[in-house]
């Protein structure tokens, strides 16, 4: 990258103030013993926003892994059979859902779906299990019936975060700012 920057400068008679050498996946390299050369910029999203190293999904010391929480509202809550009746066909995403018969269960529908988040990128609160998701709804199994209007908090991974942040249907609110410890003071993760 340094050689490329040097070549561009000499070819076009310009000076590059910023030589961006990567993203959050490059933190180990940046804080390792390798010389960075001319690289003076990393694009850090996941590491700062979610407080984890992207290559190993382990926390970075001094950062919060719970700084971002997704809140989804319950719009329906009923006792329903876990096994649908009739013929099961593919969903909107070309997948054939598999439903195990667990008898009647407490189910809730939340006002969020694939268009807003990556359902596989959600960590559920205790007592909640994700059953499936449509374009705009998330279906969950609950330990007990939830009242309509209940707001459920989810921790999210980077895939869910990128969709949520770009969805016009997800309201973004900053509750409070926390003082962050500089990344250079992080505690290495155990792999």
C-alpha positions, -999 to +999 in steps of 0.1 A: +000+000+000+029+024+008+045+016-026+012+022-043+008+056-025+044+065-035+037+055-071+005+076-073+022+106-059+051+105-083+030+096-114+004+124-108+026+149-089+002+149-059+006+144-021-017+119-003-023+131+032-044+100+040-034+064+031-062+042+043-050+007+049-081-012+060-109-015+085-117-031+119-103-064+107-068-048+106-066-038+143-043-067+153-019-057+125-021-020+134-012-026+170+013-054+162+050-052+156+046-047+118+056-012+105+026+006+091+046+023+064+026+052+050-008+038+062-022+064+086-059+056+085-082+026+093-119+027+088-132+015+121-169+008+124-176-026+140-147-024+164-158+010+178-195+007+176-198-029+188-167-031+209-153-063+194-126-075+171-141-085+138-119-115+131-124-133+164-156-117+177-140-111+211-144-079+232-119-051+230-109-040+265-122-006+274-150-006+249-187-015+254-202-045+236-237-033+245-234+004+233-261-003+207-294-019+214-322-026+189-357-022+204-386-039+186-423-035+195-447-064+200-476-059+177-494-092+183-491-118+211-511-150+212-509-187+221-506-205+188-497-240+176-460-244+169-468-265+139-487-247+112-516-265+096-518-271+058-490-273+033-459-254+041-446-235+011-415-214+006-412-180+022-405-147+004-368-154+004-371-188-013-366-208+019-387-237+030-394-231+067-391-260+091-415-260+120-411-285+149-442-295+167-438-283+203-475-280+210-492-246+217-467-219+225-467-182+233-458-163+201-453-127+195-450-107+162-426-078+164-426-048+140-392-054+124-380-077+097-355-085+070-358-050+054-347-035+087-322-060+102-305-093+097-326-116+119-296-140+123-276-110+137-299-106+168-291-118+203-324-123+221-333-114+257-338-142+281-370-161+275-373-151+238-364-174+209-366-162+172-388-185+152-387-168+118-389-134+100-407-120+071-398-088+052-413-066+079-420-088+109-401-109+134-419-139+150-406-150+184-415-176+209-418-163+245-418-179+279-451-162+285-475-140+267-463-104+262-485-074+261-490-057+228-468-026+229-440-043+249-406-033+237-380-060+235-343-052+235-319-071+212-281-070+210-270-069+174-240-079+153-225-059+125-248-073+098-279-064+117-264-030+126-257-020+090-292-028+079-307-010+109-286+021+104-296+023+067-333+014+071-355+045+069-380+025+091-357+022+121-356+053+144-321+060+157-318+076+191-287+084+211-295+082+248-262+092+264-226+095+255-201+073+272-164+081+276-145+056+256-110+044+265-085+048+236-082+015+216-044+015+221-051+006+258-072-024+249-067-058+264-059-085+238-085-112+235-077-148+242-082-169+211 
